[in-house]
Structures are given as C-alpha cells and as structure tokens.
Amino acid sequence: MIVIVDLLLMLIDLIYSIVSAIIQTFLRPRLKCIDGELCLITGAGGALGRLFALEFAKEGAHLVLWDCNTDANEQTATLARELGVKVHAYTVDLSKRQSIYQAADRVRAEVGEVSILVNNAGVVAGRRLLDCPDELLERTLLVNCHALFWMTKAFLPQMKARNCGHIVTIASALGLFSTACVEDYCASKFGAVGFHESLTHELLAEDLDGIKTTLVCPYIVDTGMFAGCEIRKELRSLIPPLEPLYTVQQSMKAILAEQQMICIPRLMYIPFLTRALLPWDANLATYRFMGGDKCMLPFIKNVELKTSNGLIKSN
C-alpha cells in the first residue's frame, strides 16, 4: 500500500515538474538578487571567464578571480573594478590539487566565504589521441574534471554549514554527446557532467535545498578554443558557433533563475535525447549527415600547424 501511495505522489511530482518547466519556458522566470555575494570564477582570464566576471559584477557580486595567466587575470580584474565591485585576483594552476587547496585557504583568510562558485576553466589538447603527449591528455582531465572535485571539497563545507550557496559547472554539449578526435575533451566533459549531477543528487538527498546547482552545456563557443571546427557547410548557418557574450548572458539567466541545467542553444537538447532513444546506427547516420564525424579535423590541423611553427609548445 505504501508503495502505491509513493508511486502516486511520484506521478504527481512528475506531472507538476513537467508543467512547471513548460510554463517557465514561456514566462520570464524570477531572478534572484546576488548583490554583495562573493563569487569565485575559475579561468577568469579567458574569454568566457572575463565575460562571466563582468556579468556578475553588473549584478553587484564581489569577485574572486582565478587563472593560471596572471596578466590576463589582472586585465579582467581591472575591467570588473570599473563596475564598482571588490575584486581579488589569484594566480592558480588548476591542474595541481595543492595549488587549489592553498589558494582556497588564502581566499578564506583574505576575502571571506565564497557563496557562488563558477567552475569555468577548460582546456583541450587539440591532438589526435595517438599523437598526443600523455602530459597534455592528463592536463585536460585534471583541469576540466579533476579540479571540480578539489574545488568542491575546498568550498562546499562552508556552504553546507550555512545551507546556502550556488555551484555552477560550465561543461559542454560534448559532455552530453561526443565527436571524433577530441577524446580527452569529451571524456573530461562527460566526467564534469556526471560529477555535477551526482553532487546535485547528494545535496538533495541531504535536504540541503539552500545550495543550488546549475549545469551549463553550450555548443561550440567562438572563443578560438576550437578554431577551425566546422560542420557540413549547408548547415553552418543553422548551427553556427555561439557568440561568447550570448552564451554568458544565457548562462546568467539560468544561474539567477536557479535553473538546474541549460543547453545552449536549445537545439542541443535534441541530440542529447536522440543519443539515448535511437539505436547507435541511427545516431551515426545523423552524425555523418551533419558532418559531425569530421568536424574537428580542421581544428586538429590548425593546432598541428601552430605546433610545427613553434606557436604552441609540443608538451
């Protein structure tokens, strides 16, 4: 009898969730105020990280900016300070666990408790698997995936003590479905998605409903990270690379609305669903039709050319 009651309650929750999601699709969601909150952003010296910093600053959040590139990070800090918020910049190597823990200790001692954590930093080797040095493969996994564990262990305890906070994971559509020649990146982003979802379930199981999570899965963003990547030319206007500012603005709407997950653009939900629902061969046929099987080859060639010209270090 108890099972039947629980089943009915589950079905009610299911219907409510679906109806609520449909309504929110057409109605502007209520956005939370983050004025005065302390927001930590990793990869803040990069294109997306800088835009996230500026968008959070516009909302009145004070910032802690982490990046391995000191000069780029300071440039972001300067731009954010012009918006009237407090900004603290730290040079941190996210591929090293102790570097993360030491920087986290400094932040707590010098700035205070982080209430919004944006795991934005990401790298890609840009080499074919058998041609890629092991160190580059490891670096992709360390920065894109392993760092999420260390960042969370460093900052989640304080959030749990207050039952208040927000953890944002900037993953990728390539964490939901894969493509050829970027095994390191796909593996790291699949790991990021799995980590984020498991963490969300854990927080809910512990009734820590004051700690919010948002998973962001954008299509290829035009930051230069995947320069040269292109699908079938007849379809490029339908699914062009995303503008960085648009990507960040859409992400911010989801974060401030406390939305659990967002794919950018919404068209990315389709391959995510078909991957689970259709047979492998059916997905493969669609994949080849769109040019997804060879879309990364121009990008790989660009990286190889830059490496041969000495513009990128080989390891």
Salt bridges, closest charged atoms under 4 A:
GLU55 OE2 - LYS58 NZ 3.27
ASP93 OD2 - LYS96 NZ 3.94
ASP105 OD1 - ARG108 NH2 2.61
GLU110 OE2 - ARG106 NE 3.26
GLU206 OE1 - LYS160 NZ 3.05
GLU230 OE2 - ARG236 NH2 3.59
GLU234 OE1 - ARG232 NE 3.11
GLU258 OE2 - LYS32 NZ 3.55
